[in-house]
Amino acid sequence: MTTLFIADLHLSPLRPDITACFLHFMQTEAPQAESLYVLGDLFEFWIGDDDNSLFSQTIKEAFSTLTQQGVACYFIQGNRDFLLGKAFCRQTGIILLDDVCLVDLYGKPTVILHGDTLCTLDENYQNFRAKVHQPWLQFLFKRIPLFIRQKIVSHVQNKAKQVKQTKQMNIMDVTPSEVVRVLESYHVTQMIHGHTHRPFVHSLETNDGTATRIVLGDWYEQGSVLVCTPESTSLQTRQFISNK
């Protein structure tokens, strides 16, 4: 039995190397698992489930094929794909989870989340997140013509890149006290998340004992997969496929 976790792939037509690595993973490794969890930012940006571009269809088909093979696929929205919704789930067979979710990982209760809500020191981002997650605003945005949404997103992304260059590194990382608060609120000693692009297995102390925080890696230079079995947990990398 194997459970796989991935996050922060930032899939985009502009990065065919990442897409190729992902599709290879979905065709060769994922079918051998009993379940796959995607903890957000699968896409560089998802502008709506009505995106029927060839690229989007390719990704949807990869998930649809996997779920039809009997692999349970779960998805937590990230800060780049918070507009992924019920239509995508119907088309692919994946199951959309809450922003923070408690799962039983082979007898080990584990909190899973994207990770952006842990970065509480980044007040500007948290304010922005609160605004864009308002249902009424998402309802209106999804009814804007697709090509206009693409222009809006492009503008927002360019502005976000400029702001990110001026932020201090500690602001963009998780707040330790918030990590402890979330763990203790669920009375668990294991957490898995992405978002920060800083893959590592951290050990920390909580009122419930010594806890483990596993940070998934991004897919900018290589694939990153957390492989969990009843016997072990391993944070691994996957090399990009050479076109040579």
GULUM-252043 format. One record per residue (C-alpha): residue number from 1; x, y, z; chain. Coordinates in nm, 2 decimals. Example, Ala and Ser with C-alpha at 12.3 -4.5 7.8 and 13.67 -1.06 7.14 Angstrom:
BEGIN
<node 1 <1.23 -0.45 0.78> A>
<node 2 <1.37 -0.11 0.71> A>
% end
This chain:
BEGIN
<node 1 <0.00 0.00 0.00> A>
<node 2 <0.13 0.35 -0.10> A>
<node 3 <-0.01 0.70 -0.06> A>
<node 4 <0.15 0.98 -0.26> A>
<node 5 <0.15 1.35 -0.19> A>
<node 6 <0.25 1.63 -0.44> A>
<node 7 <0.21 2.01 -0.45> A>
<node 8 <0.34 2.32 -0.62> A>
<node 9 <0.38 2.19 -0.97> A>
<node 10 <0.27 2.52 -1.12> A>
<node 11 <0.18 2.35 -1.44> A>
<node 12 <0.17 2.58 -1.74> A>
<node 13 <0.20 2.55 -2.12> A>
<node 14 <0.52 2.76 -2.08> A>
<node 15 <0.69 2.48 -1.89> A>
<node 16 <0.65 2.16 -2.10> A>
<node 17 <0.93 2.00 -1.90> A>
<node 18 <0.73 2.01 -1.58> A>
<node 19 <0.42 1.88 -1.76> A>
<node 20 <0.61 1.59 -1.91> A>
<node 21 <0.74 1.49 -1.57> A>
<node 22 <0.39 1.51 -1.42> A>
<node 23 <0.24 1.31 -1.70> A>
<node 24 <0.51 1.04 -1.67> A>
<node 25 <0.44 1.03 -1.30> A>
<node 26 <0.07 1.00 -1.36> A>
<node 27 <0.11 0.72 -1.61> A>
<node 28 <0.38 0.51 -1.44> A>
<node 29 <0.40 0.57 -1.06> A>
<node 30 <0.06 0.70 -0.95> A>
<node 31 <-0.14 0.40 -1.08> A>
<node 32 <0.06 0.18 -0.84> A>
<node 33 <-0.07 0.38 -0.54> A>
<node 34 <-0.39 0.35 -0.35> A>
<node 35 <-0.44 0.72 -0.33> A>
<node 36 <-0.29 1.05 -0.45> A>
<node 37 <-0.32 1.38 -0.27> A>
<node 38 <-0.25 1.71 -0.45> A>
<node 39 <-0.20 1.98 -0.19> A>
<node 40 <-0.25 2.29 -0.41> A>
<node 41 <-0.09 2.49 -0.68> A>
<node 42 <-0.12 2.21 -0.94> A>
<node 43 <-0.14 2.49 -1.19> A>
<node 44 <0.05 2.82 -1.23> A>
<node 45 <-0.30 2.97 -1.23> A>
<node 46 <-0.64 2.81 -1.28> A>
<node 47 <-0.88 3.07 -1.42> A>
<node 48 <-1.19 2.85 -1.41> A>
<node 49 <-1.33 2.50 -1.49> A>
<node 50 <-1.46 2.63 -1.82> A>
<node 51 <-1.10 2.65 -1.95> A>
<node 52 <-1.11 2.39 -2.24> A>
<node 53 <-0.77 2.46 -2.38> A>
<node 54 <-0.57 2.16 -2.51> A>
<node 55 <-0.34 2.20 -2.21> A>
<node 56 <-0.62 2.19 -1.96> A>
<node 57 <-0.78 1.89 -2.13> A>
<node 58 <-0.45 1.70 -2.12> A>
<node 59 <-0.43 1.75 -1.74> A>
<node 60 <-0.79 1.66 -1.69> A>
<node 61 <-0.75 1.34 -1.89> A>
<node 62 <-0.45 1.24 -1.68> A>
<node 63 <-0.66 1.25 -1.36> A>
<node 64 <-0.96 1.09 -1.53> A>
<node 65 <-0.75 0.80 -1.64> A>
<node 66 <-0.60 0.76 -1.30> A>
<node 67 <-0.93 0.76 -1.11> A>
<node 68 <-1.08 0.52 -1.36> A>
<node 69 <-0.80 0.29 -1.27> A>
<node 70 <-0.92 0.29 -0.91> A>
<node 71 <-0.68 0.53 -0.76> A>
<node 72 <-0.85 0.77 -0.52> A>
<node 73 <-0.74 1.13 -0.59> A>
<node 74 <-0.79 1.42 -0.35> A>
<node 75 <-0.73 1.79 -0.40> A>
<node 76 <-0.68 2.09 -0.17> A>
<node 77 <-0.69 2.42 -0.34> A>
<node 78 <-0.38 2.63 -0.33> A>
<node 79 <-0.33 3.01 -0.38> A>
<node 80 <-0.29 2.96 -0.75> A>
<node 81 <-0.58 2.73 -0.82> A>
<node 82 <-0.85 2.83 -0.57> A>
<node 83 <-1.10 2.86 -0.86> A>
<node 84 <-1.08 2.48 -0.93> A>
<node 85 <-1.42 2.35 -0.85> A>
<node 86 <-1.70 2.10 -0.88> A>
<node 87 <-1.70 2.09 -1.26> A>
<node 88 <-1.33 1.99 -1.26> A>
<node 89 <-1.40 1.72 -1.01> A>
<node 90 <-1.69 1.58 -1.21> A>
<node 91 <-1.47 1.57 -1.52> A>
<node 92 <-1.18 1.40 -1.35> A>
<node 93 <-1.32 1.20 -1.06> A>
<node 94 <-1.10 1.38 -0.80> A>
<node 95 <-1.24 1.47 -0.46> A>
<node 96 <-1.21 1.83 -0.34> A>
<node 97 <-1.12 1.86 0.02> A>
<node 98 <-1.15 2.15 0.27> A>
<node 99 <-0.86 2.39 0.31> A>
<node 100 <-0.74 2.20 0.62> A>
<node 101 <-0.82 1.84 0.64> A>
<node 102 <-0.75 1.55 0.89> A>
<node 103 <-0.66 1.22 0.74> A>
<node 104 <-0.56 0.88 0.88> A>
<node 105 <-0.23 0.80 0.72> A>
<node 106 <-0.18 0.43 0.80> A>
<node 107 <-0.28 0.48 1.16> A>
<node 108 <-0.11 0.82 1.20> A>
<node 109 <-0.36 1.10 1.22> A>
<node 110 <-0.23 1.38 1.00> A>
<node 111 <-0.33 1.73 0.92> A>
<node 112 <-0.29 1.82 0.55> A>
<node 113 <-0.32 2.16 0.39> A>
<node 114 <-0.17 2.38 0.11> A>
<node 115 <0.03 2.58 0.36> A>
<node 116 <-0.04 2.95 0.27> A>
<node 117 <-0.26 3.00 0.57> A>
<node 118 <0.04 2.91 0.79> A>
<node 119 <0.22 3.22 0.67> A>
<node 120 <0.05 3.46 0.90> A>
<node 121 <0.33 3.72 0.90> A>
<node 122 <0.25 3.80 0.54> A>
<node 123 <-0.04 4.02 0.63> A>
<node 124 <-0.08 4.17 0.28> A>
<node 125 <-0.12 3.82 0.13> A>
<node 126 <-0.36 3.71 0.40> A>
<node 127 <-0.58 4.01 0.34> A>
<node 128 <-0.57 3.94 -0.04> A>
<node 129 <-0.66 3.57 0.03> A>
<node 130 <-0.96 3.66 0.24> A>
<node 131 <-1.09 3.88 -0.04> A>
<node 132 <-1.05 3.64 -0.33> A>
<node 133 <-1.21 3.35 -0.13> A>
<node 134 <-1.54 3.54 -0.09> A>
<node 135 <-1.80 3.33 -0.28> A>
<node 136 <-1.98 3.63 -0.43> A>
<node 137 <-1.65 3.76 -0.58> A>
<node 138 <-1.56 3.42 -0.73> A>
<node 139 <-1.92 3.39 -0.87> A>
<node 140 <-1.88 3.72 -1.05> A>
<node 141 <-1.52 3.65 -1.17> A>
<node 142 <-1.62 3.31 -1.32> A>
<node 143 <-1.88 3.49 -1.53> A>
<node 144 <-1.63 3.73 -1.69> A>
<node 145 <-1.54 3.61 -2.05> A>
<node 146 <-1.24 3.37 -2.04> A>
<node 147 <-1.01 3.59 -2.24> A>
<node 148 <-1.06 3.89 -2.00> A>
<node 149 <-1.00 3.66 -1.70> A>
<node 150 <-0.67 3.56 -1.86> A>
<node 151 <-0.57 3.93 -1.89> A>
<node 152 <-0.67 4.00 -1.53> A>
<node 153 <-0.47 3.70 -1.40> A>
<node 154 <-0.17 3.80 -1.61> A>
<node 155 <-0.17 4.15 -1.45> A>
<node 156 <-0.21 4.01 -1.10> A>
<node 157 <0.07 3.76 -1.15> A>
<node 158 <0.31 4.03 -1.27> A>
<node 159 <0.23 4.25 -0.98> A>
<node 160 <0.27 3.96 -0.73> A>
<node 161 <0.61 3.89 -0.87> A>
<node 162 <0.72 4.25 -0.82> A>
<node 163 <0.59 4.25 -0.46> A>
<node 164 <0.75 3.91 -0.38> A>
<node 165 <1.10 4.04 -0.47> A>
<node 166 <1.08 4.30 -0.19> A>
<node 167 <0.95 4.07 0.08> A>
<node 168 <1.17 3.93 0.35> A>
<node 169 <1.22 3.56 0.34> A>
<node 170 <1.08 3.49 0.69> A>
<node 171 <0.75 3.66 0.60> A>
<node 172 <0.70 3.41 0.32> A>
<node 173 <0.77 3.11 0.54> A>
<node 174 <0.53 2.96 0.79> A>
<node 175 <0.48 3.11 1.13> A>
<node 176 <0.60 2.85 1.39> A>
<node 177 <0.33 2.94 1.64> A>
<node 178 <0.06 2.90 1.38> A>
<node 179 <0.19 2.55 1.29> A>
<node 180 <0.17 2.45 1.66> A>
<node 181 <-0.17 2.61 1.69> A>
<node 182 <-0.31 2.40 1.40> A>
<node 183 <-0.15 2.08 1.52> A>
<node 184 <-0.28 2.13 1.87> A>
<node 185 <-0.63 2.22 1.75> A>
<node 186 <-0.65 1.88 1.59> A>
<node 187 <-0.46 1.70 1.86> A>
<node 188 <-0.22 1.54 1.61> A>
<node 189 <0.15 1.52 1.58> A>
<node 190 <0.20 1.52 1.20> A>
<node 191 <0.14 1.78 0.93> A>
<node 192 <0.20 1.77 0.56> A>
<node 193 <0.19 2.09 0.35> A>
<node 194 <0.34 2.27 0.05> A>
<node 195 <0.34 2.63 -0.06> A>
<node 196 <0.68 2.75 0.08> A>
<node 197 <0.89 2.55 -0.18> A>
<node 198 <1.12 2.45 0.11> A>
<node 199 <1.11 2.07 0.12> A>
<node 200 <1.22 1.93 0.45> A>
<node 201 <1.11 1.72 0.74> A>
<node 202 <1.09 1.93 1.06> A>
<node 203 <1.06 1.82 1.42> A>
<node 204 <0.89 2.04 1.68> A>
<node 205 <0.74 2.03 2.02> A>
<node 206 <0.36 2.07 2.10> A>
<node 207 <0.15 2.00 2.40> A>
<node 208 <0.06 1.67 2.25> A>
<node 209 <0.43 1.57 2.22> A>
<node 210 <0.70 1.58 1.95> A>
<node 211 <0.55 1.65 1.61> A>
<node 212 <0.66 1.62 1.25> A>
<node 213 <0.60 1.88 0.98> A>
<node 214 <0.67 1.76 0.63> A>
<node 215 <0.71 2.02 0.36> A>
<node 216 <0.66 1.92 0.00> A>
<node 217 <0.89 2.05 -0.27> A>
<node 218 <0.80 2.24 -0.58> A>
<node 219 <0.85 2.11 -0.94> A>
<node 220 <1.05 2.40 -1.08> A>
<node 221 <1.38 2.20 -1.13> A>
<node 222 <1.26 1.85 -1.05> A>
<node 223 <0.96 1.66 -0.94> A>
<node 224 <0.89 1.62 -0.57> A>
<node 225 <0.69 1.34 -0.42> A>
<node 226 <0.61 1.23 -0.07> A>
<node 227 <0.58 0.85 -0.07> A>
<node 228 <0.40 0.70 0.23> A>
<node 229 <0.36 0.34 0.32> A>
<node 230 <0.26 0.16 0.64> A>
<node 231 <0.63 0.12 0.72> A>
<node 232 <0.79 0.45 0.61> A>
<node 233 <0.76 0.80 0.49> A>
<node 234 <1.00 0.93 0.23> A>
<node 235 <1.03 1.27 0.06> A>
<node 236 <1.17 1.20 -0.28> A>
<node 237 <1.26 1.37 -0.61> A>
<node 238 <1.19 1.28 -0.97> A>
<node 239 <1.42 1.39 -1.25> A>
<node 240 <1.28 1.57 -1.55> A>
<node 241 <1.26 1.37 -1.87> A>
<node 242 <1.53 1.46 -2.12> A>
<node 243 <1.42 1.54 -2.47> A>
<node 244 <1.75 1.43 -2.61> A>
% end
